[in-house]
Amino acid sequence: MRLQTTPHILMVRPANFAFNAETAENNAFQSRDGAMSADEMRQRALAEFDGFVALLREAGVHVVVAEDTPSPARPDAVFPNNWVTFHQEGLIVTYPMFAPSRRIERREDIIEQVAASGFPVARRVHLEESEQKGVFLEGTGSIIFDHRNRLAYACLSPRTDAGLLEQLCAELGYRKVVFHSVDAGGQEIYHTNVMMALGETFVVICLDSVRDPRERSMLEGLFSNTDKEIVDITLNQMNRFAGNMLQVQNTAGDRILVMSETAHHSLRPEQIERLQAHTKLLSVPIDTIERYGGGSARCMMAEIMM
């Protein structure tokens, strides 16, 4: 049986973390407020990354750390989940990226490092050629996989193309579930994983961002049919990365929902209690990466499904 949790995590230690103006074009979560020097930003991001990895390993989670290289500069290398996914049965998928500056994050040596850690490479799907057509699908930023039920959830945006998702689902034998999600100002949510996180027995989702009542009803029906308790978050909580979580599994088989401290502090006590009925919780301090990178804890972890 396929599980939603995963035993291994890939993380990329950033060498040149920075605010990326290209991605800020449609990522409303990025900010330049309180800007610091480039060197201070890099050092803070490195400290946050190392602390994150240490907390995961202390919790018994197997983490594969790949080192970013100093050149060429990759300001968003800390978010590897957008360019690669590692699936059960040894399938690897590499993805087309919206920002040209992010396309150089795809590295064969990182894939080889994951293979050397025990991932049994059997098949490869290349989707990155669609960049030439201006068509994008950014890994598990764009897609929330329900592996147990073979579903692929995605809110459509300039970074998430329905046709390319259909092509990937045909390769995987999954069913696509597409919908639209917007912020309080009506701007499309750039990645599905900032408004929704799926666990084994629950889903954290900002239903207020799904304005079409038919799409909302469709999602609620699917969650009910797949035995997921809905933990609804507000638009304000979504803006504080409460939708950007990932449930992982440690070496003892415990399920742990990983989130940032920003996200955890935004949750109401009753929401925390409901989540704790399903899973352990782990929060990590990554303020610099969130503020200037526009991504949070989930974006920093690429699952390695064994």
Residue pairs with C-beta under 8 A, 6 or more apart in sequence:
1 148
2 88
2 147
2 148
2 150
3 147
3 148
3 200
3 249
4 146
4 147
4 148
4 198
4 199
4 200
4 247
5 199
5 200
5 247
5 248
5 249
5 255
6 248
6 249
6 303
6 304
6 305
6 306
7 62
7 249
7 251
7 304
7 306
8 62
8 63
8 64
8 117
8 118
8 119
8 303
8 304
8 306
9 56
9 61
9 62
9 63
9 64
9 248
9 301
9 302
9 303
9 304
10 63
10 64
10 66
10 80
10 84
10 86
10 110
10 114
10 301
10 302
10 303
10 304
11 49
11 52
11 53
11 63
11 64
11 65
11 66
11 78
11 80
11 300
11 301
11 302
12 65
12 66
12 67
12 68
12 77
12 78
12 79
12 80
12 105
12 110
13 46
13 49
13 50
13 53
13 65
13 66
13 67
13 68
13 78
14 42
14 45
14 46
14 49
14 68
14 74
14 77
14 78
15 42
15 67
15 68
15 69
15 70
15 73
15 74
15 77
16 42
16 68
16 70
16 73
16 74
16 75
16 77
17 41
17 42
17 45
17 46
17 75
17 76
17 77
17 78
17 288
17 289
17 292
17 293
18 38
18 41
18 42
18 73
18 75
18 292
19 30
19 32
19 35
19 41
19 75
19 292
19 293
20 30
20 75
20 76
20 99
20 101
20 102
20 293
22 99
22 100
22 101
22 102
23 30
23 76
23 98
23 99
23 101
23 102
23 294
24 30
24 294
25 99
26 98
26 157
26 158
26 159
26 187
26 188
26 190
27 190
27 191
27 294
28 183
28 185
28 187
28 190
28 294
29 190
29 194
29 239
29 241
29 290
29 294
29 295
30 291
30 292
30 293
30 294
31 291
31 292
31 294
32 292
33 291
34 291
35 292
36 44
41 288
41 292
44 288
45 78
45 288
45 289
45 292
45 293
48 284
48 285
48 286
48 287
48 288
48 289
49 78
49 286
49 289
49 300
51 284
51 285
52 284
52 286
52 297
52 300
53 63
53 65
55 282
55 284
56 63
56 248
56 258
56 282
57 63
59 250
59 256
59 280
59 282
60 250
60 251
60 252
60 254
61 248
61 249
61 250
61 251
61 256
62 250
62 251
64 113
64 114
64 117
64 304
66 80
66 107
66 109
66 110
66 113
68 74
68 77
68 78
72 104
74 101
74 102
74 104
74 105
75 101
75 293
76 82
76 99
76 101
76 102
76 105
76 293
76 295
77 105
78 289
78 293
78 295
78 299
78 300
79 141
79 293
79 295
79 299
79 300
80 105
80 110
80 300
80 302
81 139
81 140
81 141
81 193
81 298
81 299
81 300
81 301
81 302
81 303
82 95
82 97
82 102
82 105
82 138
82 139
82 140
82 141
82 142
82 299
83 94
83 95
83 97
83 102
83 105
83 106
83 138
83 139
84 92
84 93
84 94
84 95
84 106
84 110
84 111
84 139
84 302
85 92
85 93
85 95
85 139
85 140
85 145
85 302
85 303
86 92
86 114
86 119
86 302
86 303
86 304
86 305
87 93
87 172
87 305
88 147
88 305
88 306
89 122
89 123
90 119
90 120
90 121
90 122
90 123
91 122
91 123
91 124
91 125
91 171
91 172
92 111
92 121
92 123
92 124
92 125
93 124
93 125
93 127
93 139
93 168
93 171
94 106
94 124
94 125
94 126
94 127
94 128
95 127
95 128
95 136
95 137
95 138
95 139
95 142
96 127
96 128
96 129
96 130
96 131
96 135
96 136
96 137
96 138
96 164
97 103
97 105
97 106
97 128
97 131
97 136
97 138
98 136
98 138
98 158
98 159
103 128
103 131
106 128
111 121
114 304
115 121
117 304
118 306
119 304
119 306
125 168
125 171
127 137
127 164
127 167
127 168
130 136
130 137
130 161
130 164
135 161
135 163
135 164
136 142
136 158
136 159
136 160
136 161
136 164
137 143
137 159
137 160
137 161
137 164
137 165
137 168
138 159
138 160
138 191
139 302
140 193
140 298
140 302
140 303
141 159
141 191
141 192
141 193
141 295
141 299
142 154
142 157
142 159
142 160
142 165
142 191
142 192
142 193
143 152
143 153
143 154
143 160
143 165
143 168
143 192
144 152
144 153
144 154
144 192
144 193
144 196
144 197
144 198
145 151
145 152
145 153
145 174
145 198
146 152
146 153
146 198
146 226
147 305
148 200
148 226
149 226
150 172
150 173
150 174
150 175
151 174
151 175
151 177
151 222
151 226
152 165
152 168
152 169
152 172
152 174
152 175
152 176
152 177
153 177
153 179
153 192
153 196
153 198
153 219
154 160
154 162
154 165
154 176
154 177
154 178
154 179
154 192
155 178
155 179
155 180
155 181
155 188
155 189
155 192
155 195
155 196
155 210
156 162
156 178
156 179
156 180
156 188
157 188
157 189
157 190
157 191
158 188
158 190
159 190
159 191
160 191
160 192
162 176
162 178
165 176
165 178
166 176
168 174
169 175
169 176
177 218
177 219
177 222
179 210
179 212
179 215
179 218
179 219
180 188
180 210
180 211
180 212
180 215
181 188
181 189
181 192
181 195
181 206
181 209
181 210
182 188
182 189
182 209
182 211
183 189
183 209
183 235
183 238
183 239
184 235
189 195
189 209
191 299
193 243
193 244
193 298
193 299
194 238
194 241
194 243
194 244
194 295
194 296
195 205
195 206
195 209
195 238
195 243
196 203
196 204
196 205
196 206
196 243
197 203
197 204
197 205
197 243
197 244
197 245
197 246
197 247
197 257
197 298
198 204
198 228
198 247
199 228
199 247
199 255
199 257
199 278
199 279
200 247
200 255
200 278
200 279
201 227
201 228
201 229
201 278
202 228
202 229
202 230
202 231
202 274
202 275
202 278
202 279
203 223
203 228
203 229
203 230
203 231
204 231
204 233
204 242
204 243
204 245
204 275
205 219
205 230
205 231
205 232
205 233
205 243
206 232
206 233
206 234
206 235
206 237
206 238
206 242
206 243
207 216
207 219
207 220
207 230
207 232
208 232
208 234
208 235
209 235
209 238
210 216
210 219
220 230
223 229
223 230
229 274
229 278
231 271
231 274
231 275
233 242
233 243
233 266
233 267
233 271
236 266
237 243
237 263
237 266
237 267
240 262
240 263
240 265
240 266
241 259
241 260
241 262
241 263
241 266
241 290
241 296
241 297
242 259
242 263
242 266
242 267
244 259
244 260
244 263
244 295
244 296
244 297
244 298
244 299
245 257
245 258
245 259
245 263
245 297
245 298
246 257
246 258
246 297
246 298
246 301
246 303
247 255
247 256
247 257
247 258
247 279
248 255
248 256
248 258
248 301
248 303
249 255
249 256
250 256
254 280
255 278
255 279
255 280
256 279
256 280
256 281
256 282
257 275
257 278
257 279
257 280
257 281
257 282
258 282
258 283
258 284
258 297
258 298
258 301
259 281
259 282
259 283
259 284
259 296
259 297
259 298
260 283
260 284
260 285
260 286
260 287
260 290
260 296
260 297
261 283
261 284
261 285
261 286
261 287
262 286
262 287
262 290
262 296
263 283
263 296
263 297
264 272
264 281
264 283
267 275
272 281
275 281
284 297
286 296
286 297
286 300
289 295
289 296
289 300
290 296
293 299
